[in-house]
Amino acid sequence: MLRKFYAKCIKSDSQRRLIVGQVYECEAWQGKTLIHGACIMDSKTFWENFEPKKGGEQ
């Protein structure tokens, strides 16, 4: 099931595609997370780099 949410970056990725402090719109599905405007990553790795935002707050 596709899940859409917002998350705040707390740690950049190795390729520096993510900006710490930036809130991204995300979609999770089948163990992968799409970070709109940045990349796709494994959901486990995603939660090492992001914290959830409540109700789409930015």
C-alpha distance matrix in Angstrom:
0.0 3.8 6.4 10.0 13.0 16.6 18.3 22.0 23.3 25.7 26.6 26.9 25.7 28.4 28.5 28.9 26.2 25.1 27.4 27.9 27.7 25.6 22.5 19.7 16.8 13.7 10.1 8.2 6.1 7.6 10.5 11.6 12.1 13.7 16.6 17.8 21.4 21.7 19.6 16.7 16.9 15.7 13.8 16.9 19.3 17.5 18.1 21.7 22.2 20.5 20.5 18.2 19.7 19.6 18.6 18.7 22.3 23.9
3.8 0.0 3.8 6.7 10.1 13.6 15.5 19.2 20.5 23.3 24.2 24.3 23.3 26.2 26.0 26.1 23.2 22.1 24.3 25.0 24.7 22.4 19.3 16.3 13.2 10.3 6.6 5.8 5.0 8.1 10.4 10.2 9.8 10.6 13.3 14.2 17.8 18.3 16.6 14.1 14.9 14.5 12.7 16.2 18.0 15.6 16.6 20.2 20.1 18.2 18.5 16.1 17.3 17.5 16.4 15.9 19.5 20.8
6.4 3.8 0.0 3.8 6.7 10.3 12.3 16.1 17.9 20.5 22.0 22.5 22.0 25.2 25.2 24.8 22.1 20.4 22.2 22.5 21.9 19.7 16.4 13.8 10.9 8.2 5.5 5.2 6.7 10.0 11.1 10.8 9.3 10.3 12.1 13.2 17.0 17.5 16.4 14.2 14.7 14.4 11.9 15.1 16.8 14.0 14.5 18.2 18.0 15.5 15.3 12.6 13.7 13.7 12.8 12.5 16.0 17.6
10.0 6.7 3.8 0.0 3.8 7.3 10.0 13.7 15.8 18.9 20.5 20.9 20.9 24.3 24.0 23.1 20.2 18.3 19.7 20.2 19.2 16.8 13.3 10.7 7.4 5.7 4.4 6.6 9.2 12.8 13.5 12.2 9.6 9.4 10.2 10.6 14.4 15.4 15.0 13.7 14.8 15.4 13.1 16.3 17.3 13.9 14.5 18.1 17.1 14.3 14.1 11.2 11.5 11.8 10.5 9.4 13.0 14.2
13.0 10.1 6.7 3.8 0.0 3.8 6.7 10.4 13.0 15.9 18.0 18.8 19.4 23.1 23.1 21.7 19.1 16.6 17.4 17.4 16.1 13.9 10.3 8.5 6.0 5.3 6.4 8.3 11.7 15.1 14.8 13.5 10.3 10.4 9.9 10.7 14.2 15.0 15.2 14.4 15.0 15.7 13.1 15.8 16.4 12.8 12.8 16.2 14.9 11.7 10.9 7.8 7.7 8.4 7.8 6.4 9.6 10.9
16.6 13.6 10.3 7.3 3.8 0.0 3.8 7.0 10.0 13.0 15.4 16.3 17.5 21.2 21.2 19.4 16.9 14.0 14.3 14.1 12.4 10.3 6.6 5.6 4.6 5.7 8.5 10.7 14.4 17.7 16.8 14.9 11.4 11.0 9.2 9.9 12.7 13.4 14.4 14.4 15.1 16.3 13.9 16.2 16.0 12.2 12.2 15.0 13.1 9.6 8.9 6.4 5.5 7.6 7.8 5.3 7.3 7.7
18.3 15.5 12.3 10.0 6.7 3.8 0.0 3.8 6.6 9.3 11.8 13.1 14.6 18.4 18.9 16.9 15.0 11.7 11.9 11.1 9.7 8.4 5.5 5.5 6.7 7.0 10.1 11.4 15.2 17.9 16.2 14.5 11.0 11.3 9.0 10.8 13.0 12.7 13.6 13.7 13.6 14.8 12.4 14.0 13.4 9.7 9.3 11.6 9.5 6.0 5.5 4.3 5.1 8.5 10.2 8.3 8.9 8.5
22.0 19.2 16.1 13.7 10.4 7.0 3.8 0.0 3.8 6.3 9.3 10.9 13.2 16.9 17.6 15.0 13.8 10.1 9.2 7.7 6.0 5.6 4.2 6.3 9.0 10.0 13.4 14.7 18.5 21.0 18.9 16.9 13.5 13.6 10.6 12.3 13.6 12.9 14.4 15.2 14.9 16.4 14.4 15.3 14.0 10.7 10.2 11.3 8.5 5.4 5.3 6.3 6.6 10.4 12.6 10.5 9.8 8.2
23.3 20.5 17.9 15.8 13.0 10.0 6.6 3.8 0.0 3.8 5.8 7.1 9.6 13.3 14.1 11.6 10.8 7.1 6.6 4.9 5.3 5.6 6.3 7.6 10.8 11.2 14.5 15.4 19.0 21.0 18.5 16.3 13.2 13.3 10.2 12.4 13.0 11.3 12.6 13.8 13.1 14.9 13.6 14.1 11.9 9.2 9.4 9.4 5.9 4.5 6.6 9.0 10.2 14.0 16.3 14.1 13.5 11.6
25.7 23.3 20.5 18.9 15.9 13.0 9.3 6.3 3.8 0.0 3.8 6.9 9.9 13.2 14.9 12.5 12.8 9.3 8.4 5.2 6.1 8.3 9.6 11.3 14.5 14.6 17.6 18.0 21.4 23.0 20.1 18.4 15.7 16.4 13.7 16.1 16.6 14.5 15.5 16.4 15.0 16.2 14.9 14.4 12.1 10.3 9.5 8.3 5.4 5.3 6.8 10.2 11.8 15.5 18.3 16.7 15.7 14.0
26.6 24.2 22.0 20.5 18.0 15.4 11.8 9.3 5.8 3.8 0.0 3.8 6.7 9.6 11.7 9.6 10.8 7.9 7.9 5.7 8.5 10.2 12.0 12.9 16.1 15.8 18.5 18.6 21.6 22.9 19.7 17.8 15.6 16.3 13.8 16.5 16.4 13.7 14.3 15.3 13.6 14.9 14.5 13.7 10.7 9.8 9.9 7.6 4.7 6.9 9.7 13.1 15.2 18.9 21.6 19.7 19.0 17.1
26.9 24.3 22.5 20.9 18.8 16.3 13.1 10.9 7.1 6.9 3.8 0.0 3.8 6.7 8.1 5.8 7.3 5.2 6.1 5.9 9.5 10.2 12.4 12.7 15.9 15.6 18.3 18.7 21.6 22.8 19.8 17.3 15.2 15.2 12.6 15.0 14.2 11.2 11.9 13.5 12.4 14.5 14.9 14.6 11.2 10.4 11.8 9.8 6.6 9.1 12.4 15.4 17.2 21.0 23.2 20.9 20.4 18.1
25.7 23.3 22.0 20.9 19.4 17.5 14.6 13.2 9.6 9.9 6.7 3.8 0.0 3.8 5.5 5.2 6.5 6.1 8.8 9.5 12.9 12.9 14.6 13.9 16.5 15.6 17.7 17.7 20.0 20.8 17.8 15.2 13.7 13.8 12.0 14.6 14.0 10.4 10.0 11.2 9.8 12.0 13.3 13.1 9.3 9.3 11.7 9.8 7.4 10.4 14.1 16.9 19.1 22.8 24.8 22.5 22.6 20.5
28.4 26.2 25.2 24.3 23.1 21.2 18.4 16.9 13.3 13.2 9.6 6.7 3.8 0.0 3.8 5.5 8.0 9.1 11.5 12.4 16.1 16.3 18.3 17.5 20.0 19.0 20.8 20.6 22.5 22.9 19.8 17.4 16.4 16.5 15.1 17.5 16.4 12.7 12.0 13.2 11.8 13.8 15.8 15.2 11.4 12.4 14.8 12.5 10.7 14.1 17.7 20.6 22.9 26.6 28.6 26.3 26.4 24.2
28.5 26.0 25.2 24.0 23.1 21.2 18.9 17.6 14.1 14.9 11.7 8.1 5.5 3.8 0.0 3.8 5.6 8.2 10.9 13.0 16.5 16.0 18.0 16.8 19.3 18.5 20.4 20.7 22.5 23.2 20.6 17.7 16.5 15.7 14.1 15.9 14.2 10.6 10.3 12.3 12.0 14.7 17.0 17.3 13.6 13.8 16.8 15.1 12.8 15.6 19.3 21.7 23.7 27.3 28.9 26.2 26.5 24.0
28.9 26.1 24.8 23.1 21.7 19.4 16.9 15.0 11.6 12.5 9.6 5.8 5.2 5.5 3.8 0.0 3.8 5.4 7.4 9.6 13.2 12.7 15.2 14.7 17.6 17.5 19.9 20.8 23.1 24.4 21.8 18.7 16.8 15.8 13.4 14.8 12.9 9.7 10.6 13.2 13.2 16.1 17.6 18.0 14.3 13.8 16.3 14.7 11.7 14.0 17.5 19.9 21.5 25.2 26.8 24.0 23.8 21.1
26.2 23.2 22.1 20.2 19.1 16.9 15.0 13.8 10.8 12.8 10.8 7.3 6.5 8.0 5.6 3.8 0.0 3.8 6.8 9.9 12.8 11.3 13.2 11.9 14.5 14.5 17.0 18.2 20.6 22.2 20.0 16.7 14.4 12.8 10.2 11.2 9.1 5.9 7.4 10.6 11.5 14.9 16.3 17.5 14.1 12.8 15.7 15.0 11.8 13.3 16.7 18.6 19.8 23.4 24.6 21.5 21.8 19.1
25.1 22.1 20.4 18.3 16.6 14.0 11.7 10.1 7.1 9.3 7.9 5.2 6.1 9.1 8.2 5.4 3.8 0.0 3.8 6.5 9.2 7.9 9.9 9.3 12.4 12.7 15.6 16.9 19.8 21.7 19.4 16.2 13.5 12.3 9.1 10.6 9.3 6.5 8.5 11.1 11.5 14.5 15.1 16.1 12.9 11.0 13.3 12.7 9.1 10.0 13.3 15.2 16.3 20.0 21.5 18.6 18.5 15.8
27.4 24.3 22.2 19.7 17.4 14.3 11.9 9.2 6.6 8.4 7.9 6.1 8.8 11.5 10.9 7.4 6.8 3.8 0.0 3.8 6.3 5.6 8.7 9.5 13.2 14.3 17.7 19.3 22.6 24.7 22.3 19.4 16.4 15.1 11.6 12.5 11.1 9.4 11.9 14.6 15.0 17.8 17.8 18.6 15.5 13.4 14.9 14.2 10.3 10.7 13.2 15.2 15.7 19.4 21.0 18.1 17.2 14.2
27.9 25.0 22.5 20.2 17.4 14.1 11.1 7.7 4.9 5.2 5.7 5.9 9.5 12.4 13.0 9.6 9.9 6.5 3.8 0.0 3.8 5.6 8.7 10.5 14.2 15.3 18.7 19.9 23.3 25.3 22.7 20.2 17.2 16.7 13.4 14.9 14.2 12.4 14.4 16.5 16.1 18.3 17.7 17.9 15.1 13.1 13.6 12.5 8.9 9.0 11.0 13.6 14.2 17.9 20.1 17.6 16.3 13.6
27.7 24.7 21.9 19.2 16.1 12.4 9.7 6.0 5.3 6.1 8.5 9.5 12.9 16.1 16.5 13.2 12.8 9.2 6.3 3.8 0.0 3.8 6.6 9.6 13.2 14.9 18.5 20.1 23.7 26.1 23.7 21.4 18.1 17.6 14.1 15.1 14.9 14.0 16.3 18.2 18.1 20.1 19.0 19.4 17.1 14.5 14.4 14.1 10.7 9.4 10.1 12.1 11.8 15.3 17.4 15.0 13.2 10.3
25.6 22.4 19.7 16.8 13.9 10.3 8.4 5.6 5.6 8.3 10.2 10.2 12.9 16.3 16.0 12.7 11.3 7.9 5.6 5.6 3.8 0.0 3.8 6.4 10.0 12.2 16.0 18.1 21.7 24.3 22.4 19.7 16.2 15.0 11.3 11.7 11.4 11.2 13.9 16.0 16.6 19.1 18.1 19.2 17.1 14.0 14.6 15.0 11.4 9.8 10.8 11.8 11.2 14.7 16.1 13.1 11.8 8.7
22.5 19.3 16.4 13.3 10.3 6.6 5.5 4.2 6.3 9.6 12.0 12.4 14.6 18.3 18.0 15.2 13.2 9.9 8.7 8.7 6.6 3.8 0.0 3.8 6.9 9.4 13.1 15.4 19.1 22.1 20.5 18.0 14.3 13.3 9.9 10.2 11.1 11.4 13.8 15.3 16.0 18.1 16.6 18.2 16.7 13.2 13.6 14.9 11.7 9.0 9.4 9.2 8.1 11.4 12.5 9.4 8.7 6.0
19.7 16.3 13.8 10.7 8.5 5.6 5.5 6.3 7.6 11.3 12.9 12.7 13.9 17.5 16.8 14.7 11.9 9.3 9.5 10.5 9.6 6.4 3.8 0.0 3.8 6.1 9.9 12.5 16.1 19.2 17.9 15.1 11.3 9.7 6.4 6.5 8.0 8.7 10.7 12.1 13.4 15.8 14.5 16.7 15.4 11.7 12.9 14.7 11.7 9.4 10.4 9.8 9.5 12.5 12.9 9.6 10.4 8.4
16.8 13.2 10.9 7.4 6.0 4.6 6.7 9.0 10.8 14.5 16.1 15.9 16.5 20.0 19.3 17.6 14.5 12.4 13.2 14.2 13.2 10.0 6.9 3.8 0.0 3.8 7.2 10.4 13.8 17.2 16.7 14.0 10.3 8.5 6.3 5.7 8.6 10.0 11.3 12.0 13.7 15.8 14.3 17.1 16.4 12.7 14.0 16.5 14.0 11.5 12.1 10.4 9.9 12.0 11.5 8.3 10.3 9.5
13.7 10.3 8.2 5.7 5.3 5.7 7.0 10.0 11.2 14.6 15.8 15.6 15.6 19.0 18.5 17.5 14.5 12.7 14.3 15.3 14.9 12.2 9.4 6.1 3.8 0.0 3.8 6.7 10.1 13.5 12.9 10.3 6.7 5.5 4.7 5.9 9.5 9.9 9.9 9.4 10.8 12.4 10.9 14.0 13.8 10.2 11.7 14.6 12.8 10.6 11.6 10.0 10.8 12.9 12.7 10.3 12.8 12.5
10.1 6.6 5.5 4.4 6.4 8.5 10.1 13.4 14.5 17.6 18.5 18.3 17.7 20.8 20.4 19.9 17.0 15.6 17.7 18.7 18.5 16.0 13.1 9.9 7.2 3.8 0.0 3.8 6.7 10.3 10.6 8.4 5.6 5.1 6.8 8.0 11.7 12.1 11.1 9.4 10.7 11.7 10.1 13.7 14.2 11.1 12.8 16.0 14.9 13.0 13.9 12.1 13.2 14.7 14.1 12.4 15.5 15.8
8.2 5.8 5.2 6.6 8.3 10.7 11.4 14.7 15.4 18.0 18.6 18.7 17.7 20.6 20.7 20.8 18.2 16.9 19.3 19.9 20.1 18.1 15.4 12.5 10.4 6.7 3.8 0.0 3.8 7.0 7.0 5.7 4.3 6.3 8.8 11.1 14.6 14.1 12.2 9.5 9.6 9.4 7.4 11.0 12.3 9.8 11.2 14.6 14.5 12.9 13.9 12.3 14.4 15.7 15.7 14.7 17.7 18.3
6.1 5.0 6.7 9.2 11.7 14.4 15.2 18.5 19.0 21.4 21.6 21.6 20.0 22.5 22.5 23.1 20.6 19.8 22.6 23.3 23.7 21.7 19.1 16.1 13.8 10.1 6.7 3.8 0.0 3.8 5.7 5.5 6.4 8.4 11.7 13.6 17.0 16.4 14.0 10.7 10.8 9.9 8.7 12.2 14.0 12.3 13.9 17.1 17.4 16.3 17.4 15.9 18.0 19.1 18.8 18.1 21.2 22.0
7.6 8.1 10.0 12.8 15.1 17.7 17.9 21.0 21.0 23.0 22.9 22.8 20.8 22.9 23.2 24.4 22.2 21.7 24.7 25.3 26.1 24.3 22.1 19.2 17.2 13.5 10.3 7.0 3.8 0.0 3.8 5.7 8.4 10.9 14.4 16.7 19.7 18.7 15.7 12.0 11.3 9.4 8.7 11.5 13.8 13.2 14.6 17.5 18.4 18.0 19.2 18.2 20.8 21.9 22.0 21.5 24.5 25.3
10.5 10.4 11.1 13.5 14.8 16.8 16.2 18.9 18.5 20.1 19.7 19.8 17.8 19.8 20.6 21.8 20.0 19.4 22.3 22.7 23.7 22.4 20.5 17.9 16.7 12.9 10.6 7.0 5.7 3.8 0.0 3.8 6.9 10.2 13.2 16.2 19.0 17.3 14.2 10.6 8.8 6.1 5.3 7.8 10.1 10.0 11.4 14.0 15.2 15.2 16.7 16.4 19.4 21.0 21.7 21.1 23.7 24.2
11.6 10.2 10.8 12.2 13.5 14.9 14.5 16.9 16.3 18.4 17.8 17.3 15.2 17.4 17.7 18.7 16.7 16.2 19.4 20.2 21.4 19.7 18.0 15.1 14.0 10.3 8.4 5.7 5.5 5.7 3.8 0.0 3.8 6.7 9.8 12.7 15.3 13.6 10.5 6.8 5.7 4.6 4.9 8.4 9.3 8.4 10.9 13.4 13.7 13.7 15.8 15.6 18.3 20.3 20.9 19.7 22.2 22.2
12.1 9.8 9.3 9.6 10.3 11.4 11.0 13.5 13.2 15.7 15.6 15.2 13.7 16.4 16.5 16.8 14.4 13.5 16.4 17.2 18.1 16.2 14.3 11.3 10.3 6.7 5.6 4.3 6.4 8.4 6.9 3.8 0.0 3.8 6.3 9.4 12.3 10.9 8.5 5.6 5.4 6.1 5.4 9.1 9.2 6.9 9.5 12.2 11.7 11.1 13.1 12.7 15.1 17.3 17.9 16.3 18.7 18.5
13.7 10.6 10.3 9.4 10.4 11.0 11.3 13.6 13.3 16.4 16.3 15.2 13.8 16.5 15.7 15.8 12.8 12.3 15.1 16.7 17.6 15.0 13.3 9.7 8.5 5.5 5.1 6.3 8.4 10.9 10.2 6.7 3.8 0.0 3.8 6.0 8.9 8.1 6.1 4.4 6.7 8.9 9.0 12.5 11.9 9.3 12.3 14.6 13.1 12.4 14.6 14.1 15.7 18.0 18.0 15.8 18.2 17.5
16.6 13.3 12.1 10.2 9.9 9.2 9.0 10.6 10.2 13.7 13.8 12.6 12.0 15.1 14.1 13.4 10.2 9.1 11.6 13.4 14.1 11.3 9.9 6.4 6.3 4.7 6.8 8.8 11.7 14.4 13.2 9.8 6.3 3.8 0.0 3.8 6.3 5.5 5.3 5.9 7.9 10.8 10.6 13.6 12.2 9.1 11.8 13.8 11.4 10.4 12.8 12.6 13.8 16.6 16.8 14.1 15.9 14.6
17.8 14.2 13.2 10.6 10.7 9.9 10.8 12.3 12.4 16.1 16.5 15.0 14.6 17.5 15.9 14.8 11.2 10.6 12.5 14.9 15.1 11.7 10.2 6.5 5.7 5.9 8.0 11.1 13.6 16.7 16.2 12.7 9.4 6.0 3.8 0.0 3.8 5.6 6.9 8.4 11.3 14.3 14.2 17.3 16.0 12.8 15.4 17.4 14.7 13.5 15.5 14.8 15.1 17.5 17.1 13.9 15.8 14.2
21.4 17.8 17.0 14.4 14.2 12.7 13.0 13.6 13.0 16.6 16.4 14.2 14.0 16.4 14.2 12.9 9.1 9.3 11.1 14.2 14.9 11.4 11.1 8.0 8.6 9.5 11.7 14.6 17.0 19.7 19.0 15.3 12.3 8.9 6.3 3.8 0.0 3.8 6.7 9.6 12.7 16.1 16.7 19.4 17.4 14.7 17.5 18.7 15.6 15.0 17.4 17.3 17.4 20.2 19.9 16.5 17.7 15.5
21.7 18.3 17.5 15.4 15.0 13.4 12.7 12.9 11.3 14.5 13.7 11.2 10.4 12.7 10.6 9.7 5.9 6.5 9.4 12.4 14.0 11.2 11.4 8.7 10.0 9.9 12.1 14.1 16.4 18.7 17.3 13.6 10.9 8.1 5.5 5.6 3.8 0.0 3.8 7.3 9.8 13.5 14.5 16.8 14.4 12.1 15.2 16.0 13.0 13.1 16.1 16.7 17.6 20.8 21.1 17.9 19.0 16.8
19.6 16.6 16.4 15.0 15.2 14.4 13.6 14.4 12.6 15.5 14.3 11.9 10.0 12.0 10.3 10.6 7.4 8.5 11.9 14.4 16.3 13.9 13.8 10.7 11.3 9.9 11.1 12.2 14.0 15.7 14.2 10.5 8.5 6.1 5.3 6.9 6.7 3.8 0.0 3.8 6.6 10.3 12.0 14.4 12.2 10.4 14.0 14.9 12.6 13.2 16.4 17.1 18.6 21.7 22.1 19.3 20.9 19.1
16.7 14.1 14.2 13.7 14.4 14.4 13.7 15.2 13.8 16.4 15.3 13.5 11.2 13.2 12.3 13.2 10.6 11.1 14.6 16.5 18.2 16.0 15.3 12.1 12.0 9.4 9.4 9.5 10.7 12.0 10.6 6.8 5.6 4.4 5.9 8.4 9.6 7.3 3.8 0.0 3.8 7.1 9.0 11.8 10.3 8.9 12.5 13.9 12.5 13.1 16.1 16.5 18.6 21.3 21.8 19.5 21.5 20.3
16.9 14.9 14.7 14.8 15.0 15.1 13.6 14.9 13.1 15.0 13.6 12.4 9.8 11.8 12.0 13.2 11.5 11.5 15.0 16.1 18.1 16.6 16.0 13.4 13.7 10.8 10.7 9.6 10.8 11.3 8.8 5.7 5.4 6.7 7.9 11.3 12.7 9.8 6.6 3.8 0.0 3.8 6.2 8.4 6.7 6.2 9.9 10.9 10.3 11.5 14.7 15.6 18.3 21.2 22.2 20.3 22.1 21.2
15.7 14.5 14.4 15.4 15.7 16.3 14.8 16.4 14.9 16.2 14.9 14.5 12.0 13.8 14.7 16.1 14.9 14.5 17.8 18.3 20.1 19.1 18.1 15.8 15.8 12.4 11.7 9.4 9.9 9.4 6.1 4.6 6.1 8.9 10.8 14.3 16.1 13.5 10.3 7.1 3.8 0.0 3.8 5.5 5.4 6.1 9.0 10.3 11.0 12.2 14.9 15.7 18.9 21.5 22.7 21.4 23.3 23.0
13.8 12.7 11.9 13.1 13.1 13.9 12.4 14.4 13.6 14.9 14.5 14.9 13.3 15.8 17.0 17.6 16.3 15.1 17.8 17.7 19.0 18.1 16.6 14.5 14.3 10.9 10.1 7.4 8.7 8.7 5.3 4.9 5.4 9.0 10.6 14.2 16.7 14.5 12.0 9.0 6.2 3.8 0.0 3.8 5.5 4.8 6.4 8.9 10.0 10.2 12.2 12.6 15.9 18.2 19.6 18.8 20.7 20.8
16.9 16.2 15.1 16.3 15.8 16.2 14.0 15.3 14.1 14.4 13.7 14.6 13.1 15.2 17.3 18.0 17.5 16.1 18.6 17.9 19.4 19.2 18.2 16.7 17.1 14.0 13.7 11.0 12.2 11.5 7.8 8.4 9.1 12.5 13.6 17.3 19.4 16.8 14.4 11.8 8.4 5.5 3.8 0.0 3.8 5.4 5.5 6.8 9.2 10.3 12.2 13.5 17.1 19.5 21.5 20.9 22.4 22.5
19.3 18.0 16.8 17.3 16.4 16.0 13.4 14.0 11.9 12.1 10.7 11.2 9.3 11.4 13.6 14.3 14.1 12.9 15.5 15.1 17.1 17.1 16.7 15.4 16.4 13.8 14.2 12.3 14.0 13.8 10.1 9.3 9.2 11.9 12.2 16.0 17.4 14.4 12.2 10.3 6.7 5.4 5.5 3.8 0.0 3.8 5.5 5.2 6.7 8.9 11.7 13.8 17.2 20.1 22.2 21.1 22.2 21.6
17.5 15.6 14.0 13.9 12.8 12.2 9.7 10.7 9.2 10.3 9.8 10.4 9.3 12.4 13.8 13.8 12.8 11.0 13.4 13.1 14.5 14.0 13.2 11.7 12.7 10.2 11.1 9.8 12.3 13.2 10.0 8.4 6.9 9.3 9.1 12.8 14.7 12.1 10.4 8.9 6.2 6.1 4.8 5.4 3.8 0.0 3.8 5.4 5.3 6.1 9.0 10.6 13.8 16.8 18.7 17.4 18.6 18.0
18.1 16.6 14.5 14.5 12.8 12.2 9.3 10.2 9.4 9.5 9.9 11.8 11.7 14.8 16.8 16.3 15.7 13.3 14.9 13.6 14.4 14.6 13.6 12.9 14.0 11.7 12.8 11.2 13.9 14.6 11.4 10.9 9.5 12.3 11.8 15.4 17.5 15.2 14.0 12.5 9.9 9.0 6.4 5.5 5.5 3.8 0.0 3.8 5.3 5.1 6.7 8.6 12.2 15.0 17.5 16.8 17.7 17.6
21.7 20.2 18.2 18.1 16.2 15.0 11.6 11.3 9.4 8.3 7.6 9.8 9.8 12.5 15.1 14.7 15.0 12.7 14.2 12.5 14.1 15.0 14.9 14.7 16.5 14.6 16.0 14.6 17.1 17.5 14.0 13.4 12.2 14.6 13.8 17.4 18.7 16.0 14.9 13.9 10.9 10.3 8.9 6.8 5.2 5.4 3.8 0.0 3.8 6.0 8.2 11.2 14.6 17.7 20.5 19.6 19.9 19.4
22.2 20.1 18.0 17.1 14.9 13.1 9.5 8.5 5.9 5.4 4.7 6.6 7.4 10.7 12.8 11.7 11.8 9.1 10.3 8.9 10.7 11.4 11.7 11.7 14.0 12.8 14.9 14.5 17.4 18.4 15.2 13.7 11.7 13.1 11.4 14.7 15.6 13.0 12.6 12.5 10.3 11.0 10.0 9.2 6.7 5.3 5.3 3.8 0.0 3.8 7.2 10.4 13.2 16.7 19.3 17.8 17.9 16.7
20.5 18.2 15.5 14.3 11.7 9.6 6.0 5.4 4.5 5.3 6.9 9.1 10.4 14.1 15.6 14.0 13.3 10.0 10.7 9.0 9.4 9.8 9.0 9.4 11.5 10.6 13.0 12.9 16.3 18.0 15.2 13.7 11.1 12.4 10.4 13.5 15.0 13.1 13.2 13.1 11.5 12.2 10.2 10.3 8.9 6.1 5.1 6.0 3.8 0.0 3.8 6.6 9.4 12.9 15.5 14.1 14.2 13.4
20.5 18.5 15.3 14.1 10.9 8.9 5.5 5.3 6.6 6.8 9.7 12.4 14.1 17.7 19.3 17.5 16.7 13.3 13.2 11.0 10.1 10.8 9.4 10.4 12.1 11.6 13.9 13.9 17.4 19.2 16.7 15.8 13.1 14.6 12.8 15.5 17.4 16.1 16.4 16.1 14.7 14.9 12.2 12.2 11.7 9.0 6.7 8.2 7.2 3.8 0.0 3.8 6.7 9.9 13.0 12.3 12.1 12.1
18.2 16.1 12.6 11.2 7.8 6.4 4.3 6.3 9.0 10.2 13.1 15.4 16.9 20.6 21.7 19.9 18.6 15.2 15.2 13.6 12.1 11.8 9.2 9.8 10.4 10.0 12.1 12.3 15.9 18.2 16.4 15.6 12.7 14.1 12.6 14.8 17.3 16.7 17.1 16.5 15.6 15.7 12.6 13.5 13.8 10.6 8.6 11.2 10.4 6.6 3.8 0.0 3.8 6.6 9.4 9.1 9.6 10.5
19.7 17.3 13.7 11.5 7.7 5.5 5.1 6.6 10.2 11.8 15.2 17.2 19.1 22.9 23.7 21.5 19.8 16.3 15.7 14.2 11.8 11.2 8.1 9.5 9.9 10.8 13.2 14.4 18.0 20.8 19.4 18.3 15.1 15.7 13.8 15.1 17.4 17.6 18.6 18.6 18.3 18.9 15.9 17.1 17.2 13.8 12.2 14.6 13.2 9.4 6.7 3.8 0.0 3.8 6.6 6.2 5.9 7.3
19.6 17.5 13.7 11.8 8.4 7.6 8.5 10.4 14.0 15.5 18.9 21.0 22.8 26.6 27.3 25.2 23.4 20.0 19.4 17.9 15.3 14.7 11.4 12.5 12.0 12.9 14.7 15.7 19.1 21.9 21.0 20.3 17.3 18.0 16.6 17.5 20.2 20.8 21.7 21.3 21.2 21.5 18.2 19.5 20.1 16.8 15.0 17.7 16.7 12.9 9.9 6.6 3.8 0.0 3.8 5.6 5.8 8.8
18.6 16.4 12.8 10.5 7.8 7.8 10.2 12.6 16.3 18.3 21.6 23.2 24.8 28.6 28.9 26.8 24.6 21.5 21.0 20.1 17.4 16.1 12.5 12.9 11.5 12.7 14.1 15.7 18.8 22.0 21.7 20.9 17.9 18.0 16.8 17.1 19.9 21.1 22.1 21.8 22.2 22.7 19.6 21.5 22.2 18.7 17.5 20.5 19.3 15.5 13.0 9.4 6.6 3.8 0.0 3.8 5.6 9.1
18.7 15.9 12.5 9.4 6.4 5.3 8.3 10.5 14.1 16.7 19.7 20.9 22.5 26.3 26.2 24.0 21.5 18.6 18.1 17.6 15.0 13.1 9.4 9.6 8.3 10.3 12.4 14.7 18.1 21.5 21.1 19.7 16.3 15.8 14.1 13.9 16.5 17.9 19.3 19.5 20.3 21.4 18.8 20.9 21.1 17.4 16.8 19.6 17.8 14.1 12.3 9.1 6.2 5.6 3.8 0.0 3.8 6.3
22.3 19.5 16.0 13.0 9.6 7.3 8.9 9.8 13.5 15.7 19.0 20.4 22.6 26.4 26.5 23.8 21.8 18.5 17.2 16.3 13.2 11.8 8.7 10.4 10.3 12.8 15.5 17.7 21.2 24.5 23.7 22.2 18.7 18.2 15.9 15.8 17.7 19.0 20.9 21.5 22.1 23.3 20.7 22.4 22.2 18.6 17.7 19.9 17.9 14.2 12.1 9.6 5.9 5.8 5.6 3.8 0.0 3.8
23.9 20.8 17.6 14.2 10.9 7.7 8.5 8.2 11.6 14.0 17.1 18.1 20.5 24.2 24.0 21.1 19.1 15.8 14.2 13.6 10.3 8.7 6.0 8.4 9.5 12.5 15.8 18.3 22.0 25.3 24.2 22.2 18.5 17.5 14.6 14.2 15.5 16.8 19.1 20.3 21.2 23.0 20.8 22.5 21.6 18.0 17.6 19.4 16.7 13.4 12.1 10.5 7.3 8.8 9.1 6.3 3.8 0.0
